[in-house]
Amino acid sequence: MRVAMIGTGYVGLVSGACFADFGHVVTCVDKDEGKIERLRQNVIPIFEPGLDDLVASNVRDGRLKFAVDGAEAIRQADAVFIAVGTPSRRGDGHADLSYVYAAAEEIAGLIEGFTVIVTKSTVPVGTGDEIERIIKARRPDADFAVVSNPEFLREGAAIDDFKRPDRVVVGTDSERARLVMAELYRPLNLNDTPILFTGRRTSELIKYAANAFLAMKITFINEMADLCETLGADVQQVARGIGLDNRIGPKFLHAGPGYGGSCFPKDTLALVRTATDAGSPVRLIETTVQVNDARKRAMASRVADALGGNVAGKTIGVLGLTFKPNTDDMRDAPSLDIVPELQKAGAIVKAFDPEGMDEAAKLLPDIQYCSGPYEAITGADVVLILTEWNQFRALDLDRVKLLMSQPIMVDLRNVYSAPELKVRGFAYHSIGRPTQD
């Protein structure tokens, strides 16, 4: 089948490359001429394991192309995917749909024959209705169907998530559109992947409900971590104890400094705004947003506590800046709250991240970026682990101790064990576990 993918951001590029790898002919379209030219040279704008090889192989085999002008690709397409950004709108937290609606306007003037127009972007309930209205107003004669097909890709594991998903959700009442979508995803039949066909509004809500639930699960275990610290319990054992219950499950029960990234912060906020406007508030999600925001801001105080209550003039060696490992994504990363709080309190911050320092430098320009973890640790009064990259899990702790001004570690990802650090002479502070001095 022929596919036009509007937008070459994280979702559009991964989805386009994977559809091409399924055997479809895909053109990824973006207005950014520089980005398109770099993609043609196989310069990938994001860090995602395996994506560069996937793009290169499908370009080489002629199934994947990149274009600034998408007119030809849209005219020939069986399906046109809208995969543009929907950031939080300044001032009210609603999803900014201006890019989605601009794409709909452009598509309306170009489609020929029956075309399925698919929203891959995360959009509030009712967006598909508005896209349909826009296209009908512009092209009353057009033969098309608007479908919701939300993405469920984890950064760092996106290719595997696309090719071996838990489920595919498709929202449409059109039988012709349903057949097109089934053909697009036909390679997944080999894995017996469930494809859930629903109404369009239901599909749109499934995406928000899924992200909100996972964000709530993270926030729940973070609050349990605080309670564990007060009561002398171990949150990791609590998480294992409840995660073994099949009704709960172990995933997203890792205590830390709070969730961040491109999805959870904006999607929970958008769901809260949508529900409020609909007169059906979602109090649990409202609280989740509030608790998570407060948690990220409060994490700097843990570093101060480890240093006797004052970080002024102290050097903090920060390991990890991105919101999670295996990505260069800095969107709503906890580091963006924690590092400025430390700086405001007078701390000197040195940092290293394996992939995120170029993006971090745009947002945190006033810190010292280092070439590796040991450089960031050298001369530090405390080492602060913010992202659980694998290379931080096996540091030479004897070397770390020698390089530091004093052996203090604040581990906000529970990478290490307290007894191990105590034996090596560290004062060790983690999340939801007894402190080892």
N, C-alpha and C positions, 0 to 999 in steps of 0.2 A: 504494500500500500504506500501511497505518497503522503508524507506528513510535513506540515510547516509548523515550526516551533517558534513562537514569537517571544523573544527574550532569551539571552544566553547567560543568565545568572546561574546560581547554584542549581535550581530546579530545572530550568530549561536546558542547560548544557548536559547535565547528567541524564535527564530523560531522553533528550534527543540522541545522545550517543548510545544509550541502551536500546532504544527503538531501532536504531540503525543496526545494532548488533543482532537484533531479532530478525533482520533481513529486510526491513522496510527502507524506503528511500526518504531521507530526512534532510530538510534544509532548516538550519537554525538562523533566525533573523534577528538583527539588533541594529539600532540606530547609531551606535558607537562605532564609527569607522575604524578607529584605532584598535578596538577590541577585536573586531572581525578580522582585520589584517593579521593581528597576532595569532588568532585562532587558526587562520589559514597556514601559519608557520608553526603550528602546534605549540604555541606558547599559551599554556592554560592559565586563566586569570585567578583560579582558586586552587588551594591545595586539597586534593581528594585522592587518596591512595588508588592507583590503577587507572585514573581517568585519562592521563596523558596517553598511555598505551592504547586504551580503548578508542579514544578519538583518532589517534594516528592510524590504527588498523582499519577503521571504517572509512576514513577519508581516502586512504590508499585503495580500498576496494570499491570506491565510488558510491557508497551508500550514504555518506554524510558530507554535506556542504554547508558553507557559511555565506550569508549575504546581508548587505545593508538594505538593499531594495528587495522586499519580499513579494513584489507583485506577481512574478511568474510562479513562484512556489505556492502562493496562496491560490492562484487560479487553477493550478493543477492538483491541488491537495484533495485527498479524501477526508482528511481531518486536519484542522488548524487548532493548535494548542496555544492558549494564552498562558504564558509563564513569566509574567512581569512582576515586579515588586509591589507589595501591598504594605508599606511601612505604616507605623502608627502615625495618625494625623496629629500635627502639632496642636496642642490646646485642649483636645477633647478625648484623645485615645482611640477614636474610631479608626478603622482601616482606611488608608488613603487609596481610593479606587480610581484615581485619575488616569493612571497608566493602563489599567484594565479597560476603561471606557474608551480611551484613545485608540487602543488596539482594536476594540470592537468597531469603532468608526472606520478604521482603515480596512479591516477585513470585509466590512459590509460592501464596500465599493469594488471589491475584487473577486469575490467568490463566483464560480461558474459551475452549474450543475449542483446536484445534491452534495452538500458539505456539512460535516459535523464540526461544530465549533466547541472546543473543550476548554473549560476553565481548569487549569492545573494550579494556578495561583491560589493561595488560601484567601477565600473571600467570604464575607458575611452572608447569612441566609437572605435570599432574595436577589443576590447579585446576578444570577443567571437570568432571572426575569427581566432585569434592566438591560442586560446585554441583548436579549431577544427583542426587547422594545426598540433599542437603538438600531438594530439591524433591519427590523421591519419598517421603521420610519424612513430609513435611508434607502432601502431596497424592498419595496412591497412585493416585487416579483421574485425575490430570492427563494431558493429551495434549500432549506437548512434546518438543523436542529442544534440547540444549545445543550451541552452536557456538562455535568459536574464530575470531575475525576480527581479528587484530592490526592496529594502526594503524602507519603509517610516515610520519608527518607531521613535516616540519621547521618549527620555529617560524620565523616570518617569511615562509614560503612554503607555509603549510598548505593554503590553499584550492586552489592550483594542484596541490599534491601529492594532494589528495583527488580532484580532478576529472580529473587527467592523471597517474595513478600509474604507476610502473614495473610494478607488479603488484598484484593483490588476492589475499590468502591466506585461504582458508576451510577450517576444520578440522571435518569432520563425516562420519559414516558413514550419515547418514539421507538418503535420496533426497528425501523431502518437504522437509527443511530445505535441501537443496541447491537445489531449485527456487525456494524463497523467496529465498534469498541471490542467486541468479542474477537474479531479477526486480528485487531492490533495486538491483543494480549494472548493470542492463541498459543504462542510458544510456552506460556506458563502452564498450559494444560498438562505438560509432561510432569510437572511437579504437583499436580492436583491442587493448584492454588485456588482457594475460594474466590469467586468473583461475585460480589454482592451488588445486585441491581436494585436500586431504590428510586424514589422520587428525587427530583433535583434538589429541593430544599432540604430533604433529609440528608442527602449526601453532603451538602455544604455544612450542615450542623455536625455531622459525624467527625469531620476534621477538627473543628473547634472543641467538641466534647472530648475527643481523644487526648489532645494536647493539654486541655485543662485538667483532665483527670490525672495525667502523668505529672504535671506541675504540682498538683495537690498532693500526690503521693510523695514527691520529693520534700515538699514543705512539711508534711506530716512527720517524716523520719527526722528531719532537722529539729522539729520541736521535741520529738522523743529524745534526740541527742542532748538537748539542753536539760531535759528532765533527768537523763542518765547522769549527767555531770553533777547535778544537785543531789541525787540519791546514791551515787557511787556505783552505778550500774554501767554496763558496756553496751553501747548502741549497736555495735557490729553483731554481737550475740543476740540482741533483741531483734535486729533485722533478720538474722538467719532464723530465729525461732518463729517469727511470724511469716517469713517468706516461704517456709516449708509447707505452709497451709496453701493448698492449691487454689483456694478462693482468693488469696492475696497475691502470691507469687513473689519471687525474689527481686525482680527487676525494678529499678528506680527507687531502691531502698538503701541508697548509699548517702550517708550524712555528709554534709559539706558546707561551703559558704553561701549556698543559695544557687538557684538555677539562673542561667543566662542563655545567650544564643539568639539565633534569628527567628525562632518560632515561639517558644513558651512565653516570653515577656509580652510580645505584641499580640499574640493570639488570646491569651487570658484577658488582657485589657480590652481587646475588641469584643470578646464574648460578654464581658461585664457591661460594656456600653450597649451592645445589641439587646441584651436582656433587660436592661434598665429602660431603654426606649420602648421595648415591647410591653412594659408594665409587669414583667415577670422576673424580678431580680434573682441573681444567683449568688446567694450570700456566702456559700463556701468558697467560691472562686474569688469573690471580692476580698475575703479574708486572706486567701492564699497570696494574692497580689500584694496586699499590705504587709503581710508577715515576711515575704521574700525580700521586698524592697528594704525593710528595716534590718533584716538579717545581714544583707550585704554591707550596709553602712556600718553595722556594729562590729564587723570582723576585725577592723583595725584595732579595736580596744583589746582584743586578745593578744596582739603583738605587744601592746603597751604593758599589759598585765605580766607578760613573760619577762619584761625588762624592768619590773618593779614599779610600773605605772607611768613611765615617761620615756618617749622615744626621741626627744629633742637631742640633736647631735649624734644620734645613733645611726649606724649603717645597717640597712636591711637588705639581705640578699634574697631576691625573689626568684623562685623557680616556677616558670609557667605563667603565661599572661592570657592565652586564649580561654574561651569559656569551657572547652573540653579538649582532650588530646586528639591527634590525627586530623586537625583542621587549622587553618590560619584565621578563622573567624573570631573577630573581637566584639561582635555585636552583643551588647549588654553583658559582657563578661564581668564576673565579680571583681576582677582586677581594676576595672574602671571606677569602682567605688572605693576599694580598699587602698590602692596606691595613693590617690589624692588625699585621702584622710590621713595617711601616714605622713605625707609631705606637709600638709597643713600643720601637723603637730611637730614639725621640725626634723623629721627623719631624712636621711640621705638614702636614696633607693638605687640599687644596682639590680639589673634583671637579665634573665636569659629565657628565651622560648625557642624551641627548635624550628618553628615555622611562622610564628605570629609577630615577629619583631617589626617587620616593615609596616604592617597594619597598626601595630601598637604605637609606633613612633608618631603616627598621625594624630593619635588621641592622647598619648602620654609623652609629650615631647621633652619633658624636663627630668627624665631619669637617665641613668647611665646604662646603655645596652652593652651586653658582654658577648664574647664569642663562644662561651660554653658555661656549663654549670659551675665549674670550679673557679672560673674568673669572677662570676657573680658572688660566690661565697667568700672569696679572699677578703680578709679584713672585716667581715661582717660581724656585727654583735648578735645577730639572729638570722637564721635561714628560714624563709617562709615559703612553704610549698602551696602553690595556688592551683596548679593544673597537674593531673596525674599522668604525665607523659611517662612512657616505659623507661626511658633513660634516667628518670629520677628515682626509680624504684630500686636501683642497684648501685647507688653511689658508694664510693670508697669512704666509709664513715671515718676511718682513722685519718685519711687525708683531709676530709672535711673539717674534722676537729682541729688539725694542725693549722689549717688555713684561716680559721675563724678567730676573731678577737676573744670570743667566749663561746663555749659550746651550748648554744640554745637553739632548739628547732621548734617552730610552730607549723604543724602539719595539718592543714585544713582539708586534706583529702584522705587522711588515715592510711597513708602509703606504708608507713613503718609501724613496728610493734613497740609498745612502751618498754617491755623488758629488754629488748635488744638495744635500744638507745640508752637505757639506764646503765647497762653493763659497760657500755663504751664511754660513759661519763658525761652524757648529755642531759641537760634539762629539756624534757620533751613534753610538748603540749599538743594535744590532738582534739578531735571533735567527738564528744559523747563518750569519752573514756577517761579513766582516772589519770591525773597528771603525774608524771615521773620526774622528780627533781633530783 
